[in-house]
Amino acid sequence: MIKITHIKKIGYRFLVVNIVFLLIKLTVNHEENRLNGEDPINEPIFYYVSAVILFLLTWQVNDWLIKRNSKKNILKPNIGFSNSLKILIETLAIVLTLTALIYYLAIFEFNYMCKIDSENPWLQFRIDFFRAALLLFSLSVCNLFYYMTKRTKEIENSMHRLKQEVMTSKYNSLKNQISPHFLFNSLNILTSLMYQDRDLASDFVTRLASCYRYILDNKEEDLVSLEKEMNFLDSFIFMMNVRHKESLYITTHISVNPKDFLIPTLSLQMLVENALKHNYFSKEKPLEISIFFINNKSLVVQNTLRKRKEEPSTKLGISNIKKRYAFYTNEPVTIEEENNIYKIAIPLLQKTIKQFNISLDS
């Protein structure tokens, strides 16, 4: 597929070169050669071959410089005016140097082969060079404009697709938490607590209500303050500890002000539940989950790793979180597995964060 696209691209460029050459050919005065009865076959062949070489070379050099700039500035969605000007200057510096060399050699050194008929060789050289410079300059500008237009369109499509994925991910998160399965487990625990410890049952009801209140209050919000998320997580951890008792140990260490940061709604809960879902644990081998900060930049959820053999992970929860973070920041969600420890780090979002939509919504 890539090779076919590349061949089509070259074919399109070759067609453009031929059209431009024919247009130039129509504007060149050959009356003098016709009056002298000459038919300088070598001259048009030289100009045609040189035009093909210089046009295709300019295209390739310009594309290469654009790609190089894009790799260096991967966080910027477009190349910008200053970088465009730099690319244009670098392109012309390369191709015009070669252009001058080709026309100099053709007119002064190998004219016996090229048969360029001119009474004033230096004048002919300047005319050919400046005509080529104007054409190659126009080609480079058009190619940059085409790239910027194409890139902007790609970003618009990417952002539209990303918005849809974020909305789908958020909906799935909410749907999973309000699911009958979650409620059924909670009610089963509550039923048993009513006969064992009424005070604990009362606390459990309060925490369950708090969880559902949080979900309903924030169902339209994709980002919430870290403080709210931690408060919700505290209720969720309480419920999980009651359910799993001595089989589960969850600790949190908050070393920053949670009011100063934002986080995707239900993301922490999803990571904790992911650890519960995909790991085997018991009283003899309890599951240990730690939530802490590193470098005041990332929030880490770490757990002991004992994967359930019968249930391979689809990693949909992690994919969900990555897509949601990609909508707001270029900082990655990182995952590490070593020494029977699973660790996932999610970036902290500043309260001033805005959607990474580069003003394309208007």
C-alpha positions as CSV (number, residue, x, y, z in Angstrom):
1,M,0.0,0.0,0.0
2,I,2.8,2.4,0.9
3,K,4.7,1.6,-2.3
4,I,1.6,2.1,-4.5
5,T,1.0,5.5,-2.8
6,H,4.6,6.5,-3.3
7,I,4.5,5.5,-7.0
8,K,1.3,7.6,-7.4
9,K,3.0,10.5,-5.7
10,I,6.0,10.4,-8.0
11,G,3.7,10.0,-11.0
12,Y,1.7,13.1,-10.0
13,R,4.8,15.1,-9.6
14,F,6.2,14.0,-12.9
15,L,3.0,15.1,-14.5
16,V,3.2,18.5,-12.9
17,V,6.8,18.8,-14.2
18,N,5.7,18.1,-17.7
19,I,2.9,20.6,-17.6
20,V,5.1,23.3,-16.3
21,F,7.8,22.5,-18.8
22,L,5.3,22.7,-21.7
23,L,4.1,26.1,-20.4
24,I,7.6,27.4,-20.3
25,K,8.3,26.0,-23.7
26,L,5.5,28.0,-25.2
27,T,6.9,31.2,-23.7
28,V,10.4,30.7,-25.1
29,N,11.2,32.5,-28.3
30,H,12.7,30.1,-30.9
31,E,12.2,32.4,-33.9
32,E,16.0,33.0,-34.3
33,N,16.7,29.2,-34.5
34,R,13.9,28.8,-37.0
35,L,15.2,31.6,-39.2
36,N,18.7,30.1,-39.2
37,G,17.2,26.8,-40.3
38,E,18.5,25.1,-37.1
39,D,16.8,22.4,-35.1
40,P,18.6,22.4,-31.8
41,I,17.3,19.0,-30.5
42,N,19.8,18.8,-27.7
43,E,18.8,22.1,-26.2
44,P,15.1,21.2,-25.3
45,I,16.3,17.8,-24.2
46,F,18.7,19.4,-21.7
47,Y,16.1,21.8,-20.4
48,Y,13.6,19.1,-20.0
49,V,15.9,16.7,-18.2
50,S,17.2,19.5,-16.0
51,A,13.7,20.6,-15.2
52,V,12.6,17.1,-14.2
53,I,15.7,16.6,-12.0
54,L,15.4,20.0,-10.3
55,F,11.7,19.9,-9.7
56,L,11.7,16.4,-8.2
57,L,14.8,17.2,-6.2
58,T,13.2,20.3,-4.8
59,W,10.1,18.3,-3.8
60,Q,12.1,15.6,-2.1
61,V,14.4,18.1,-0.3
62,N,11.4,20.2,0.8
63,D,9.5,17.1,2.1
64,W,12.6,15.8,3.9
65,L,13.1,19.1,5.7
66,I,9.4,19.2,6.6
67,K,9.6,15.7,8.1
68,R,12.8,16.5,10.0
69,N,11.2,19.6,11.5
70,S,8.1,17.7,12.4
71,K,10.2,15.1,14.3
72,K,12.1,17.8,16.2
73,N,8.9,19.7,17.1
74,I,6.7,16.7,17.7
75,L,4.7,18.5,20.4
76,K,3.7,21.2,18.0
77,P,0.7,20.4,15.7
78,N,1.9,22.5,12.8
79,I,5.3,23.8,11.6
80,G,4.5,27.5,12.0
81,F,5.6,30.6,10.0
82,S,9.2,30.9,11.3
83,N,9.9,27.2,10.7
84,S,8.3,27.4,7.2
85,L,10.5,30.3,6.3
86,K,13.6,28.3,7.6
87,I,12.6,25.3,5.5
88,L,12.1,27.4,2.4
89,I,15.5,29.1,2.8
90,E,17.2,25.7,3.4
91,T,15.5,24.2,0.4
92,L,16.5,27.0,-1.9
93,A,20.0,27.0,-0.6
94,I,20.4,23.4,-1.6
95,V,18.6,23.3,-4.9
96,L,19.7,26.7,-6.2
97,T,23.3,25.8,-5.6
98,L,22.8,22.7,-7.8
99,T,20.8,24.7,-10.3
100,A,23.7,27.2,-10.8
101,L,26.1,24.4,-11.2
102,I,24.0,22.6,-13.8
103,Y,23.4,25.7,-15.9
104,Y,27.0,26.8,-15.7
105,L,28.3,23.5,-16.8
106,A,25.7,23.2,-19.6
107,I,26.4,26.7,-21.0
108,F,30.2,27.1,-20.5
109,E,31.7,23.6,-20.2
110,F,29.5,21.2,-22.1
111,N,27.8,23.5,-24.6
112,Y,29.1,21.3,-27.4
113,M,26.7,18.6,-26.1
114,C,23.8,20.7,-24.9
115,K,23.8,23.0,-27.9
116,I,22.5,26.1,-26.1
117,D,22.6,28.8,-28.7
118,S,23.3,32.2,-27.2
119,E,25.3,35.2,-28.2
120,N,25.8,36.2,-24.6
121,P,26.4,33.1,-22.4
122,W,26.4,35.0,-19.1
123,L,23.1,36.6,-20.0
124,Q,21.7,33.2,-20.9
125,F,23.0,31.8,-17.6
126,R,21.3,34.6,-15.6
127,I,18.1,34.2,-17.5
128,D,18.0,30.4,-17.0
129,F,19.1,30.6,-13.4
130,F,16.6,33.3,-12.3
131,R,13.8,31.6,-14.2
132,A,14.6,28.3,-12.5
133,A,14.9,30.1,-9.1
134,L,11.4,31.6,-9.5
135,L,9.9,28.3,-10.4
136,L,11.6,26.4,-7.6
137,F,10.7,29.1,-5.1
138,S,7.0,28.8,-6.3
139,L,7.1,25.0,-6.0
140,S,8.6,25.1,-2.5
141,V,6.0,27.6,-1.3
142,C,3.1,25.6,-2.8
143,N,4.4,22.4,-1.3
144,L,4.7,24.0,2.2
145,F,1.2,25.5,1.8
146,Y,-0.1,22.1,0.7
147,Y,1.5,20.4,3.7
148,M,0.2,22.9,6.2
149,T,-3.3,22.6,4.7
150,K,-3.2,18.8,4.8
151,R,-1.7,18.8,8.3
152,T,-4.4,21.2,9.6
153,K,-7.1,18.9,8.1
154,E,-5.5,15.8,9.6
155,I,-5.5,17.5,13.0
156,E,-9.1,18.5,12.7
157,N,-10.0,14.9,11.8
158,S,-7.8,13.6,14.6
159,M,-9.3,15.9,17.2
160,H,-12.8,15.0,16.1
161,R,-12.1,11.3,16.4
162,L,-10.4,11.8,19.7
163,K,-13.4,13.7,21.1
164,Q,-15.6,10.8,20.1
165,E,-13.3,8.3,21.7
166,V,-13.1,10.4,24.9
167,M,-16.9,10.6,25.1
168,T,-17.2,6.9,24.5
169,S,-14.5,6.2,27.1
170,K,-16.3,8.4,29.7
171,Y,-19.6,6.8,28.9
172,N,-18.2,3.3,29.4
173,S,-16.6,4.3,32.7
174,L,-19.9,5.6,34.0
175,K,-21.8,2.7,32.6
176,N,-19.5,0.2,34.3
177,Q,-19.8,1.9,37.7
178,I,-23.6,2.2,37.6
179,S,-23.9,-1.4,36.3
180,P,-26.2,-3.9,38.0
181,H,-23.1,-6.0,38.7
182,F,-21.5,-3.3,40.9
183,L,-24.7,-2.6,42.7
184,F,-25.5,-6.3,43.2
185,N,-22.1,-6.9,44.9
186,S,-22.5,-3.9,47.1
187,L,-26.0,-5.0,48.2
188,N,-24.8,-8.5,48.9
189,I,-22.1,-7.1,51.2
190,L,-24.6,-4.8,52.8
191,T,-27.0,-7.6,53.4
192,S,-24.4,-9.7,55.3
193,L,-23.3,-6.6,57.2
194,M,-26.8,-6.0,58.5
195,Y,-26.6,-9.2,60.5
196,Q,-22.9,-8.9,61.5
197,D,-22.2,-5.2,62.2
198,R,-24.9,-2.6,61.9
199,D,-22.6,0.3,62.5
200,L,-20.3,-0.9,59.7
201,A,-23.4,-1.4,57.5
202,S,-24.4,2.2,58.2
203,D,-21.0,3.4,57.2
204,F,-21.1,1.2,54.1
205,V,-24.4,2.7,53.0
206,T,-23.1,6.2,53.5
207,R,-20.0,5.4,51.4
208,L,-22.1,3.7,48.7
209,A,-24.3,6.7,48.5
210,S,-21.3,8.9,48.3
211,C,-19.9,6.9,45.4
212,Y,-23.1,7.2,43.4
213,R,-23.5,10.8,44.3
214,Y,-20.0,11.5,42.9
215,I,-20.8,9.6,39.7
216,L,-24.1,11.3,39.1
217,D,-22.7,14.8,40.0
218,N,-19.8,14.5,37.6
219,K,-21.3,12.4,34.7
220,E,-21.0,15.4,32.4
221,E,-17.4,16.3,33.5
222,D,-14.4,14.6,32.0
223,L,-12.0,16.3,34.4
224,V,-12.4,16.8,38.1
225,S,-10.2,18.1,40.8
226,L,-7.8,15.6,42.3
227,E,-9.3,16.4,45.7
228,K,-12.7,15.2,44.6
229,E,-11.3,12.1,42.9
230,M,-9.4,11.2,46.1
231,N,-12.5,11.7,48.3
232,F,-14.4,9.4,46.0
233,L,-11.6,6.9,45.9
234,D,-11.5,6.9,49.7
235,S,-15.1,5.7,49.8
236,F,-14.4,3.2,47.1
237,I,-11.4,1.8,49.0
238,F,-13.5,1.6,52.2
239,M,-16.1,-0.5,50.3
240,M,-13.4,-2.8,48.8
241,N,-11.7,-3.3,52.1
242,V,-15.0,-4.3,53.7
243,R,-15.6,-6.7,50.8
244,H,-12.1,-8.3,50.6
245,K,-11.1,-7.8,54.3
246,E,-7.6,-9.0,55.0
247,S,-7.0,-10.0,51.4
248,L,-6.5,-6.4,50.3
249,Y,-4.3,-3.5,51.5
250,I,-4.6,-0.1,49.8
251,T,-2.5,2.9,50.9
252,T,-2.3,6.5,49.7
253,H,0.5,9.0,50.1
254,I,-0.5,12.5,49.0
255,S,2.5,14.9,49.0
256,V,0.9,17.7,46.9
257,N,-2.1,19.9,47.3
258,P,-4.9,17.9,45.5
259,K,-6.9,21.1,45.0
260,D,-4.2,22.3,42.5
261,F,-4.6,19.5,40.0
262,L,-7.2,17.9,37.8
263,I,-7.6,14.3,36.7
264,P,-9.9,12.4,34.4
265,T,-13.1,11.4,36.2
266,L,-13.0,7.9,37.7
267,S,-9.5,7.2,36.4
268,L,-8.0,6.3,39.8
269,Q,-10.9,4.1,40.6
270,M,-10.5,2.4,37.3
271,L,-6.8,1.7,37.9
272,V,-7.5,0.3,41.4
273,E,-10.3,-1.9,40.1
274,N,-8.0,-3.0,37.2
275,A,-5.6,-4.3,39.8
276,L,-8.4,-6.1,41.6
277,K,-9.7,-7.6,38.5
278,H,-6.5,-9.0,36.9
279,N,-4.6,-10.2,40.0
280,Y,-5.1,-13.2,42.3
281,F,-5.1,-12.5,46.0
282,S,-6.1,-14.1,49.3
283,K,-5.5,-13.8,53.0
284,E,-2.3,-15.7,52.7
285,K,-1.2,-13.6,49.7
286,P,-2.9,-10.3,50.0
287,L,-2.9,-7.7,47.2
288,E,-1.1,-4.5,48.0
289,I,-1.9,-1.4,46.2
290,S,-0.1,1.9,46.8
291,I,-1.0,5.3,45.4
292,F,1.7,8.0,45.6
293,F,3.3,10.9,43.7
294,I,6.7,11.1,42.0
295,N,8.5,14.4,41.2
296,N,5.2,16.2,41.8
297,K,4.5,15.5,38.1
298,S,2.9,12.0,38.1
299,L,0.5,10.0,40.2
300,V,1.5,6.4,40.5
301,V,-0.8,3.4,41.2
302,Q,1.4,0.4,42.1
303,N,0.3,-3.1,43.0
304,T,1.8,-6.6,43.5
305,L,1.6,-8.6,40.4
306,R,0.0,-12.1,40.4
307,K,-1.9,-12.3,37.2
308,R,-5.0,-14.4,37.0
309,K,-4.3,-17.2,34.5
310,E,-7.9,-17.8,33.4
311,E,-8.7,-14.2,32.5
312,P,-6.3,-12.6,30.0
313,S,-6.3,-8.8,30.1
314,T,-7.9,-6.9,27.2
315,K,-6.2,-3.6,28.5
316,L,-9.4,-1.7,27.6
317,G,-9.2,0.2,30.8
318,I,-5.7,1.4,30.3
319,S,-6.5,2.3,26.6
320,N,-9.4,4.3,27.9
321,I,-7.3,6.3,30.3
322,K,-4.6,6.9,27.6
323,K,-7.1,8.2,25.1
324,R,-8.6,10.6,27.7
325,Y,-5.2,11.9,28.7
326,A,-4.2,12.4,25.1
327,F,-7.0,14.9,24.8
328,Y,-5.4,17.2,27.3
329,T,-1.6,16.6,27.3
330,N,1.3,15.1,25.4
331,E,2.7,13.7,28.6
332,P,2.5,9.9,28.4
333,V,0.8,7.4,30.6
334,T,3.7,5.0,31.5
335,I,3.5,1.4,32.5
336,E,6.2,-0.7,34.1
337,E,6.3,-4.4,35.1
338,E,9.3,-5.7,37.1
339,N,10.1,-7.8,40.2
340,N,6.4,-8.8,40.5
341,I,5.4,-5.2,40.7
342,Y,3.0,-3.5,38.3
343,K,3.2,0.3,38.2
344,I,1.3,2.8,36.1
345,A,2.0,6.5,36.2
346,I,-0.5,9.1,35.0
347,P,0.4,12.8,34.6
348,L,-0.9,15.5,36.9
349,L,-3.0,18.1,35.0
350,Q,-2.8,21.7,36.0
351,K,-6.0,23.5,36.9
352,T,-5.4,25.8,33.9
353,I,-5.4,22.9,31.5
354,K,-7.4,23.3,28.3
355,Q,-8.5,20.8,25.8
356,F,-5.7,20.1,23.4
357,N,-7.8,21.2,20.4
358,I,-5.5,24.0,19.1
359,S,-8.6,26.2,18.5
360,L,-10.0,24.1,15.8
361,D,-13.5,24.0,17.2
362,S,-14.5,27.3,15.7
